[in-house]
Amino acid sequence: MSTAQPPVAPTRSTTRSHHGDDVVDPYEWLRAKDDADVIAHLEAENAYTEARTAHLAGLRSRIFDEIKGRTLETDLSVPARRGDWWYYGRTVEGKQYGIHCRAPLSSPDDWTPPELAADVPIVGEEVLLDGNVEADGHEFFSLGSLEVSTDGRLLLYGVDVEGDERYTLRIRDLASGTDLDDVVTNTSAGASFSPDGRFVVYTTVDDAWRPDTVWLHEIGTSADDDARLFHEPDERYWVGAGFTRSDRYLMIEVGSSITSEEFLVPADDLRAEPRVVWPRQEGVEYSSTHAIVDGEDVLYVLHNDGALDFELVQVPVADPSGARRIVLPHVPGRRLLDVAAFRDWGVVSYRRDGLPRLGVLDYASAAVSEITFDEPLYTVGTAGNPEWAPPLLRIGYGSFTTPGTVYDYVVATGELLLRKQQPVLGGYDPADYGQERIWATADDGTRIPLSLVWKRSFGAPGDSPRPVHLYGYGSYEHSIEPGFSVARLSELDRGVVFAVAHVRGGGELGRQWYEDGKLLHKRNTFTDFVACARHLVDGGWTTPDRLVAEGGSAGGLLMGAVANLAPELFAGVLADVPFVDVLTTILDPSLPLTVIEWDEWGDPLHDAEVYAYMKSYTPYENVRDGVSYPRILATTSLNDTRVLYVEPAKWVARLREVGADALLRCEMVAGHGGVSGRYNAWHQRAFELAWLLDVLGVAD
């Protein structure tokens, strides 16, 4: 173990004053990203972390090799049909990024994707974009948009080489392989071609990184001449835009955390005035999709107006605010999530009993035929269905023990056609692993679901204390699904039990589950996680010296909060891009995302009660003297625009003041999702897992 001394951040006090409360912050100066002293401090933190973890270099290398060795590095995705082509992706051994390709259909009636093999030439294959070529010379590379025009002639792609989620759009002539002169800088992700291929619709962001404006670019003209189609001045709302699957309309979507509004623009008249679907109503969320039923243009609208877990209605496009036909009524506990419309049927996504579900909607009868699976825990969703009139529905499926699987569902017969399952090399057998859901009880009596996965050869969890890796998130109604992970096998095969605490603030058990973990109920998220940890300890599943917690972003806030609330329960805390200086951030409306976030956390700038409540839990300000903290590893990225690097930097400095063994690792060229490139990502995860296994006492 290294005897290196940790960096000591100088204290340069600044005072924050709100609601008669003066807070002296000694580390706020670390926010100055362009200050040479800040960069020097971050580099010193990285050097210290590397020195402290140098003894794990061999383990990191072995874990990386395990991830690599279980992954079929040269592989192809299942082709998806669009127009006259099958579109698919390639990965090649030794290459960081995917290669986007296509091959022609054999006939217009061809709906069976070709079975591709990496070592067999594909007739008519065209390479659309090679991420490795585009990334050459850049430490970071990310695609924010990738779309082919309806006629198949042009490719639209958006690239970020900094990690700040600002994309440069370009258009490539696929016949010649050369880019057109059209270049649009500083866009948000998600640009689209118009159905006729004449235009590109894209969004830009304001100074707070909020997508706020929709633009229309005519191909072959200067970006300086682009027309502004829509602008949202209210800082609480994000804006997005995309074309309906029917290609009839451009849909402009405006939304905060609790309110939404949509506008329709005819796809053949994009300069027309956007027409509102339903005028915004505070606290009412809705989303709509276009369909043609019995020859009539209709919208299927999913909404929560008087329906906590949402209701599905049908309205005419000609008068969307008129009479509503109820298609799926509100059913408490069945959280309707999404509806996708195709020519002949729709697909409804929903949650019930803590799991995601898919059902095919019959337009005439409004009946939903659920697609069922045998496993007790699983995740499922639609995947790659761009065509308007397919006979098949492409879905993705997986579980803690079943690798990612692609099916085509035959709507007419209910048959599931297996197209591909993620290869796991090295003799992986799902039967060697178990998964189960158990329940903990919170202080207020609420039952909290816990999902577990383990390797059977080490015995059943609960028979004797085992090392446990407990993961949590609990914000934005985001559900942590029981999905498969190759990297996780490196833990399970060393005897670690992986567990997910499905705490309030997430969406696992419906909208009320989310409501009970936000705003002035946010503490439930933290105490639920602590209750899950206590349940595992009290039930003999593990012991505090064999329990590590992990969470990222808003889940990093959870990590900081539980480290303050119950440090005695954990041997270690892994906090990825952690939102740990919550109050400072949410008080400053000039920072990215702050005003939008008031619907999730409350507005402490104008509400003294919210201010006091948030101050009571924000991790940075509640680090405690005189307690023994678990070992802590915080990771961040210099160019992260969602959770700024300064938050974990300040948190770690404060933890060190009270004697905590805290490490900070800052990627100097990356964004919120960490490094780019699959090998880089594997190295990053191997670093984290080696630290985690060391804390658990099961390092090799």
Salt bridges, closest charged atoms under 4 A:
ASP21 OD2 - LYS615 NZ 2.70
ASP25 OD2 - LYS650 NZ 2.67
GLU28 OE2 - ARG31 NE 2.41
GLU28 OE1 - LYS650 NZ 2.63
ASP37 OD2 - ARG12 NH2 3.16
GLU45 OE2 - HIS41 NE2 3.36
GLU45 OE1 - ARG656 NH2 2.76
GLU50 OE2 - ARG60 NH2 3.03
GLU66 OE2 - ARG494 NH2 2.83
GLU73 OE2 - LYS68 NZ 3.27
ASP75 OD1 - LYS420 NZ 2.67
GLU125 OE2 - ARG90 NE 2.99
GLU126 OE1 - ARG102 NH2 3.07
GLU134 OE2 - ARG172 NH2 2.99
ASP151 OD2 - ARG153 NE 2.96
GLU165 OE1 - ARG642 NH2 2.83
ASP179 OD1 - ARG172 NE 2.71
ASP182 OD2 - HIS217 NE2 2.61
ASP206 OD2 - ARG210 NE 3.00
ASP212 OD2 - ARG210 NH2 3.93
ASP212 OD2 - HIS231 ND1 3.68
GLU218 OE2 - ARG198 NH2 3.29
GLU218 OE1 - ARG271 NH2 3.79
ASP226 OD1 - HIS217 ND1 2.68
GLU232 OE1 - ARG280 NH2 2.59
ASP234 OD2 - ARG236 NH2 3.03
GLU261 OE1 - ARG280 NE 2.65
GLU282 OE2 - ARG236 NH1 3.28
GLU285 OE2 - ARG511 NH1 2.80
ASP297 OD1 - ARG248 NH1 3.30
ASP297 OD1 - HIS290 NE2 3.21
GLU311 OE1 - HIS303 NE2 2.83
ASP344 OD1 - ARG343 NE 3.06
ASP353 OD2 - ARG352 NE 3.77
ASP353 OD2 - ARG357 NH2 3.93
GLU370 OE1 - ARG352 NH1 2.84
GLU370 OE2 - ARG357 NH1 3.68
GLU387 OE1 - ARG81 NE 3.71
ASP408 OD1 - ARG394 NE 2.54
ASP408 OD2 - ARG419 NE 2.79
ASP444 OD2 - ARG504 NH1 2.95
GLU477 OE2 - ARG335 NE 2.76
GLU477 OE1 - ARG511 NH2 2.85
GLU481 OE2 - ARG351 NH1 2.58
GLU491 OE1 - HIS469 ND1 2.61
ASP493 OD2 - ARG70 NH2 2.70
ASP493 OD1 - LYS455 NZ 3.32
GLU508 OE2 - HIS502 ND1 3.07
GLU515 OE2 - ARG511 NH1 3.91
ASP528 OD1 - ARG504 NH2 2.78
GLU550 OE1 - HIS469 NE2 2.71
GLU550 OE2 - ARG685 NH1 2.97
GLU568 OE2 - ARG534 NH2 3.34
ASP581 OD2 - ARG31 NH2 3.97
ASP581 OD2 - LYS650 NZ 2.63
ASP603 OD2 - HIS606 ND1 2.67
GLU621 OE2 - ARG16 NH1 2.68
ASP625 OD2 - ARG654 NH2 3.88
ASP640 OD2 - HIS672 ND1 2.71
GLU657 OE1 - ARG654 NH1 2.66
ASP661 OD2 - ARG52 NH2 2.96
GLU667 OE2 - ARG665 NH1 3.52
GLU688 OE1 - ARG685 NH1 2.70
ASP694 OD2 - HIS55 NE2 3.34
ASP694 OD2 - ARG631 NH2 3.06
ASP700 OD2 - ARG62 NE 2.79
ASP700 OD1 - ARG494 NE 3.09
